[in-house]
């Protein structure tokens, strides 16, 4: 509909406007010549695009195969991008209906949290797959799209179980998506609890938090579902009618866990009142049962104070939080959390924006301190896993302000997304350092393996970080980063890491995988694919 409104000026001119020429009649010959010339230019241009197959993301691919707005404008111009966008809109398929509520199953045994020792004999691990016969599904399918999906997942390479499979089995899980959190918010003096959790558990040295289209909501969606958000829609909201079988709330509820979710802002914002119950949670936010002061932004600390007693002690439990204290704008006027901690950051040698950012992140730190206090008081600290990542980097700060926090210029193409993933348990004996490149897409499969849950790694777009699968970080414009190099889609250049020996086709092979993950993430959402293959919330 918004695209059709663009025609209104033309229609007004056609019926009510004055002609551009004094001629009373159209010159049919000139009009026909203009039309034929336009058609000729169109076909010549299309032929030129079809012949342009060079590069990792070739013009032909962008024009024919997959519409990527960020790249299309630079390659084809605004008008062609609008036409391609309209084509994409007209071809969009609908979303399917909802499915029933889950039931509980038995809880798994806990395991000691010691770092697995290497053995002399190689251990053969099984695959993280389920009993799904994709070949049989493809053979009996008449729908072309579903048949293609079955065939793709039949040949997809699953990840293997590993020495960390079941490492957290049977333990409680508290999972937080922290608004605007970043590595800049981790400081031993200002945010000592964040510093403790990020240095004493799993330490992911190359974790990235890509920014997707609907910033916060898409950041939640990528982490909670291990699917790439679909551009142009609220993917989390669209998933509210789908069978979200692998969402952690649904997985652990099937294991008998009490599963709750909280958000300390308006409960229905982004339609979380529909999506989060569908992820397997009893959900509360501001306006439907969560009692916190209605300021802007609301306090994470207050949320922990009032919610912890609702579930700590009801073992086993899994609780999900979407925080809000770290929200922009990063100023001391109009941001209650920044103002609350203004004096504590007054000594820092930064401009107002960076200081205000750190100030509001201090409220998150106090919330975690309160959470640990409640867990320890209840005797649950060593039996509870805490996982925390951001929805996106703090884009409320500009490059100059981010560079202040960084202590040097921030690269806005890749380094700005370099972040911190907290994965910690009070029972861990020592930190476990992981160098592999990874991202928010990888959190769900990593947790699923650590908790020894039955899941099918072929049906998720992220990979268990602790498996032997190669690391891959995917960004919204199809740029990517691996342990062997990085590809910048804006300049269509691949830069190998120093000393990396690569085949000439390596960038193209990775790009093919990236494109597949975009395509099949979209189709899983559009087709309600988990339900189509029989994975319902039983």
C-alpha positions in Angstrom: 0.0 0.0 0.0 2.8 2.6 0.8 4.2 2.0 -2.7 0.8 2.6 -4.3 0.7 6.0 -2.7 3.7 7.0 -4.8 1.3 7.0 -7.8 -1.0 9.7 -6.3 1.0 12.7 -7.7 1.0 11.1 -11.2 -2.8 10.4 -11.0 -3.5 14.0 -9.8 -1.4 15.4 -12.7 -3.1 13.1 -15.1 -6.7 14.1 -14.2 -6.4 17.6 -12.8 -3.0 19.0 -13.8 -2.1 21.2 -16.7 -0.2 19.7 -19.5 3.6 20.3 -19.8 3.2 21.2 -23.5 1.0 23.6 -25.4 0.2 20.9 -27.9 -3.5 19.9 -27.7 -2.8 16.3 -28.7 -0.2 13.7 -28.0 2.4 13.2 -30.7 1.8 9.5 -31.0 4.9 9.0 -33.1 7.1 10.7 -30.5 5.4 8.8 -27.7 5.9 5.5 -29.4 9.5 6.2 -30.1 10.1 7.2 -26.4 8.3 4.0 -25.3 10.4 1.8 -27.6 13.6 3.5 -26.6 12.8 3.0 -22.9 12.1 -0.7 -23.5 15.4 -1.0 -25.4 17.3 0.6 -22.6 15.7 -1.7 -20.1 16.7 -4.8 -22.0 20.2 -3.6 -22.6 20.6 -2.8 -19.0 19.1 -6.2 -17.9 21.5 -8.0 -20.3 24.4 -6.0 -18.8 23.4 -7.0 -15.3 23.0 -10.7 -16.4 26.5 -10.7 -17.8 28.0 -9.2 -14.6 28.8 -12.3 -12.6 32.1 -11.2 -11.1 32.7 -10.7 -7.4 31.5 -12.6 -4.4 28.0 -11.0 -4.5 27.6 -10.4 -8.2 25.2 -7.8 -9.7 23.4 -10.7 -11.5 22.8 -12.5 -8.1 21.6 -9.3 -6.5 19.2 -8.6 -9.4 17.9 -12.1 -10.1 18.3 -14.2 -7.0 18.1 -12.3 -3.8 17.0 -8.7 -3.1 19.3 -6.9 -0.6 18.2 -3.3 -0.2 21.5 -2.0 1.4 23.4 -3.2 -1.7 20.8 -2.7 -4.4 20.8 1.1 -4.0 24.5 1.4 -4.6 24.6 -1.1 -7.5 21.3 -0.2 -9.4 20.1 3.1 -8.2 17.0 4.2 -6.3 14.3 3.6 -9.0 15.4 0.1 -9.8 15.7 -0.7 -6.0 12.1 0.5 -5.6 11.0 -1.7 -8.4 12.8 -4.7 -7.0 11.4 -3.9 -3.5 7.9 -3.9 -5.0 8.5 -7.2 -6.7 9.7 -8.7 -3.4 6.7 -7.3 -1.6 4.3 -8.9 -4.1 6.0 -12.3 -3.9 5.9 -12.4 -0.1 4.0 -15.4 1.2 1.7 -15.5 4.2 2.3 -16.9 7.7 0.6 -19.9 9.1 -1.6 -20.3 12.2 -0.8 -21.3 15.8 -0.3 -24.6 17.5 -1.1 -26.2 21.0 0.6 -25.6 24.3 3.6 -27.8 25.5 3.6 -30.4 28.3 6.5 -31.3 30.6 8.9 -34.3 30.6 11.5 -35.5 33.0 14.5 -33.4 34.1 18.0 -34.5 33.1 20.7 -35.2 35.7 23.3 -32.5 36.5 27.0 -33.0 35.6 30.1 -31.6 37.4 31.4 -28.4 35.8 35.0 -29.3 35.2 36.8 -28.7 32.0 36.8 -31.9 30.0 40.2 -33.6 30.0 41.7 -34.7 26.7 41.9 -38.4 26.2 44.5 -40.5 24.4 42.0 -42.3 22.3 39.8 -40.2 20.0 36.2 -40.0 21.1 33.5 -40.4 18.4 30.6 -38.2 19.1 27.1 -38.4 17.7 25.4 -35.7 15.7 22.8 -33.3 17.1 20.0 -34.5 14.9 16.5 -35.7 15.4 14.7 -38.6 13.7 13.4 -36.6 10.7 13.5 -38.3 7.3 13.8 -35.3 5.0 14.3 -37.5 1.9 11.0 -39.2 2.5 9.3 -35.9 3.1 10.7 -34.5 -0.1 9.6 -37.6 -2.1 6.0 -37.2 -0.9 5.8 -33.4 -1.2 3.9 -31.7 -4.1 4.5 -28.2 -2.9 7.6 -27.0 -4.7 8.8 -24.7 -1.9 8.5 -27.3 0.8 10.1 -29.9 -1.5 13.1 -27.7 -1.9 13.3 -27.1 1.8 13.2 -30.8 2.6 15.9 -31.5 0.0 18.1 -28.7 1.5 17.8 -29.9 5.1 18.4 -33.5 4.0 21.9 -32.6 2.7 22.7 -30.0 5.4 25.7 -30.9 7.6 24.7 -31.2 11.3 27.0 -30.3 14.1 28.5 -33.0 16.3 28.1 -33.4 20.0 31.3 -32.8 21.9 33.0 -32.8 25.3 30.7 -30.1 26.5 27.4 -31.9 25.6 25.4 -32.0 28.8 27.8 -29.8 30.7 24.9 -27.8 32.1 22.3 -30.6 32.0 19.6 -30.2 34.6 20.7 -26.8 35.8 18.6 -23.7 36.0 18.9 -21.1 33.2 18.5 -17.3 33.3 18.9 -15.8 29.9 19.0 -12.1 29.3 18.9 -9.9 26.2 20.4 -6.7 27.5 19.3 -3.4 25.8 22.3 -1.7 24.2 24.9 -3.8 26.1 28.4 -4.0 24.6 31.9 -4.8 25.5 32.3 -1.1 26.4 30.0 -1.7 29.3 32.3 -4.2 31.0 34.5 -2.5 33.5 36.1 -3.9 36.8 35.2 -0.7 38.7 32.0 0.6 37.2 30.3 -2.7 36.4 32.1 -5.3 38.6 29.4 -8.0 38.3 29.4 -7.8 34.5 33.2 -8.0 34.7 33.1 -11.0 37.0 30.5 -12.9 34.9 32.3 -12.2 31.6 35.8 -13.3 32.9 34.9 -16.3 35.1 32.7 -18.4 32.9 33.1 -19.2 29.2 35.1 -16.4 27.6 34.2 -15.8 24.0 37.0 -13.6 22.6 35.5 -13.2 19.1 31.8 -12.8 19.7 29.8 -10.4 17.5 26.4 -8.9 17.8 25.2 -7.9 14.3 22.6 -5.2 13.9 19.5 -6.4 12.1 16.7 -4.3 10.6 14.3 -4.0 13.5 17.2 -3.5 15.9 16.0 -4.7 19.3 13.3 -7.1 18.2 15.4 -8.6 15.5 18.3 -8.9 17.9 16.0 -10.9 20.3 14.7 -13.0 17.4 18.2 -14.0 16.1 19.3 -15.1 19.6 16.1 -16.7 20.7 15.4 -18.7 17.5 18.8 -19.0 15.8 17.1 -17.8 12.6 18.1 -14.7 10.6 15.3 -12.1 10.7 13.3 -11.5 7.6 13.8 -7.9 6.3 10.7 -5.7 6.1 8.6 -7.4 8.8 8.7 -7.9 12.6 9.9 -11.5 12.5 9.4 -12.2 16.2 5.8 -10.9 16.0 5.2 -13.0 12.8 6.6 -16.1 14.6 3.8 -15.8 17.2 1.5 -18.1 15.2 4.3 -20.6 14.3 5.5 -23.7 16.0 8.7 -22.4 17.6 9.8 -25.9 18.6 13.5 -25.1 19.4 12.9 -21.9 21.4 14.6 -22.4 24.8 11.3 -21.8 26.7 9.6 -24.6 24.7 12.6 -26.9 24.9 13.0 -26.6 28.7 9.2 -26.6 29.4 9.1 -30.0 27.7 11.8 -31.1 30.2 9.6 -30.0 33.2 11.1 -26.6 33.8 9.0 -23.6 35.1 9.5 -21.1 32.3 8.9 -17.4 32.7 9.8 -14.2 30.8 9.9 -10.6 31.8 10.3 -7.2 30.2 10.4 -4.0 32.2 8.7 -1.8 29.6 5.2 -2.0 28.0 4.3 -5.6 27.9 2.7 -5.4 24.4 5.5 -3.5 22.8 6.5 -5.2 19.5 3.6 -7.6 20.3 5.7 -9.5 22.8 2.5 -10.4 24.5 1.9 -12.8 21.6 5.4 -13.8 20.6 6.9 -14.6 24.0 4.2 -16.9 25.3 4.6 -18.7 22.0 8.3 -19.1 22.8 7.2 -21.1 25.8 7.0 -18.5 28.6 4.6 -17.3 31.1 5.2 -13.6 30.3 4.9 -10.4 32.3 5.8 -6.9 31.4 4.8 -3.4 32.5 1.0 -3.4 32.3 0.3 -7.1 32.8 1.6 -8.0 36.2 5.2 -6.6 36.4 5.2 -3.8 39.1 8.1 -1.4 38.5 8.2 2.4 38.5 7.0 3.8 35.2 9.9 6.0 34.3 12.1 6.2 31.1 13.9 3.9 30.8 12.6 1.6 33.5 15.0 0.0 36.1 16.5 -3.4 35.6 17.3 -3.5 39.3 13.7 -3.0 40.2 12.7 -5.8 37.8 15.1 -8.2 39.5 14.0 -7.3 43.0 10.3 -8.0 42.3 10.7 -11.0 39.9 13.4 -13.1 41.5 11.2 -14.3 44.4 8.6 -15.5 41.9 10.8 -18.3 40.6 14.0 -18.7 42.6 13.3 -21.9 44.7 10.9 -23.4 42.1 13.6 -25.7 40.8 14.2 -26.4 38.0 13.5 -23.0 36.4 14.3 -21.1 33.2 13.7 -17.4 33.1 14.2 -15.0 30.2 14.6 -11.2 30.6 14.5 -8.4 28.0 16.0 -5.4 29.8 15.5 -1.8 29.0 17.7 0.3 31.4 20.5 0.6 28.7 18.2 2.2 26.2 19.2 5.4 24.3 19.2 8.4 24.3 22.5 8.6 26.1 22.1 12.0 27.9 21.7 13.0 31.5 18.4 14.8 30.6 15.5 12.5 29.8 17.3 9.2 30.7 16.4 8.3 34.2 19.0 5.5 34.6 21.8 7.7 33.2 20.8 10.5 35.6 20.6 8.1 38.5 24.3 7.2 38.1 25.6 10.5 36.9 27.9 11.3 39.8 29.5 7.8 39.6 30.8 8.5 36.1 31.5 12.2 36.5 35.3 11.6 36.8 35.6 9.8 33.4 37.5 11.6 30.6 34.6 11.3 28.1 32.0 13.5 26.6 28.4 13.3 27.8 27.2 10.6 25.5 29.8 7.9 26.5 29.4 8.8 30.2 25.6 8.6 30.1 25.9 5.3 28.3 28.1 3.8 31.0 25.9 5.3 33.7 22.7 3.5 32.4 24.6 0.2 32.0 25.5 0.4 35.7 21.8 -0.2 36.5 22.1 -3.5 34.6 25.1 -4.4 36.7 23.2 -3.7 39.9 20.4 -5.9 38.6 22.8 -8.8 38.1 24.4 -8.2 41.5 20.9 -8.4 43.0 20.2 -11.6 41.0 23.3 -13.3 42.2 22.5 -12.3 45.8 19.1 -13.9 45.6 20.5 -17.0 44.0 23.2 -17.4 46.7 20.7 -16.8 49.5 18.5 -19.5 48.1 21.4 -21.9 47.7 20.9 -21.9 43.9 24.0 -20.0 42.7 26.1 -23.1 41.8 23.1 -24.7 40.1 22.2 -21.8 37.9 23.5 -20.8 34.4 23.4 -17.1 33.4 23.6 -16.2 29.7 23.6 -12.6 28.6 24.1 -10.9 25.3 23.0 -7.6 23.7 20.2 -6.9 21.3 22.5 -4.6 19.3 25.5 -2.4 19.8 24.8 1.1 21.3 24.0 2.9 18.1 22.7 5.8 20.1 26.4 6.8 20.1 28.1 8.0 17.0 31.5 6.8 15.7 33.4 9.6 17.6 31.7 8.7 20.9 32.2 5.0 20.4 35.9 5.7 19.6 36.2 7.5 23.0 35.0 4.3 24.8 37.2 2.2 22.5 40.4 4.2 23.2 40.9 4.5 19.5 38.9 4.7 16.3 36.2 2.1 15.9 35.8 0.3 12.6 32.1 0.8 11.7 32.1 -2.1 9.3 33.1 -5.0 11.7 34.7 -4.0 15.0 31.6 -2.0 16.1 29.7 -5.3 16.4 32.5 -7.0 18.4 30.8 -7.6 21.7 30.6 -9.8 24.9 28.7 -12.9 25.4 28.3 -13.9 29.1 27.8 -17.6 29.8 28.5 -18.4 33.4 27.6 -20.8 36.2 28.6 -20.6 39.8 29.7 -24.2 39.7 32.4 -23.6 37.1 35.9 -24.3 38.4 37.8 -22.1 35.9 37.2 -19.9 32.9 37.0 -21.6 29.5 38.4 -19.5 26.7 36.9 -19.8 23.2 38.6 -18.1 20.2 36.2 -19.1 17.4 34.3 -16.4 15.6 30.7 -16.6 16.8 27.5 -14.5 17.0 24.1 -14.2 18.6 22.8 -16.7 16.1 24.9 -19.4 17.8 23.6 -18.9 21.3 20.5 -21.2 21.1 22.3 -24.2 19.6 25.2 -23.8 22.1 22.8 -23.8 25.0 20.8 -26.7 23.6 24.0 -28.8 23.4 25.2 -27.7 26.9 21.9 -28.7 28.4 21.9 -32.0 26.5 18.6 -31.2 24.8 17.4 -33.1 21.8 17.5 -30.7 18.9 18.2 -30.8 15.1 21.2 -28.6 14.3 20.3 -28.7 10.6 17.2 -26.7 11.3 19.0 -23.8 13.0 21.1 -21.1 11.2 23.6 -20.7 14.0 26.0 -23.4 15.2 27.1 -24.8 18.6 30.1 -22.6 19.3 31.8 -25.5 21.2 31.4 -28.0 18.4 34.0 -28.5 15.7 31.9 -26.6 13.1 33.9 -23.7 11.6 33.0 -20.3 13.0 30.9 -18.0 10.8 29.5 -14.5 11.7 26.8 -13.2 9.3 25.8 -9.5 9.0 22.6 -8.1 7.6 24.1 -6.9 4.3 25.7 -10.3 3.6 29.1 -9.3 4.9 30.7 -12.2 6.8 33.6 -13.0 9.1 35.3 -16.4 9.6 38.5 -17.6 11.3 40.2 -17.3 7.8 39.1 -13.8 6.7 36.3 -11.3 6.3 34.1 -10.2 3.4 32.9 -6.6 3.1 29.7 -6.7 1.0 29.7 -2.9 0.6 33.0 -3.0 -1.3 32.6 -6.6 -2.5 36.1 -7.4 -1.2 37.3 -10.4 0.7 40.4 -9.9 3.0 42.1 -13.1 4.1 43.6 -13.3 7.6 47.4 -13.1 7.7 48.9 -16.5 6.9 45.6 -18.0 5.8 45.9 -20.4 2.9 42.7 -20.4 0.9 41.4 -21.8 -2.3 40.3 -19.2 -4.9 36.7 -20.3 -4.4 36.6 -20.0 -0.6 34.8 -16.6 -0.5 32.2 -17.8 -3.0 31.7 -21.1 -1.0 31.1 -19.1 2.2 28.8 -16.7 0.4 26.7 -19.5 -0.9 26.3 -20.8 2.7 25.4 -17.3 3.9 22.8 -16.8 1.1 21.3 -20.2 2.0 21.0 -19.3 5.6 19.1 -16.1 4.7 16.8 -17.9 2.3 16.0 -20.8 4.6 15.5 -18.6 7.6 12.9 -16.7 5.7 11.2 -19.8 4.4 11.1 -21.4 7.9 9.2 -18.3 9.1 6.9 -18.0 6.1 6.1 -21.6 5.8 5.8 -22.4 9.5 8.2 -25.2 8.6 8.7 -26.7 12.0 5.0 -27.5 12.2 5.0 -28.7 8.6 7.5 -31.4 9.5 5.6 -32.4 12.6 7.6 -30.4 15.3 4.8 -29.0 17.4 4.8 -27.9 21.0 3.7 -31.3 22.4 
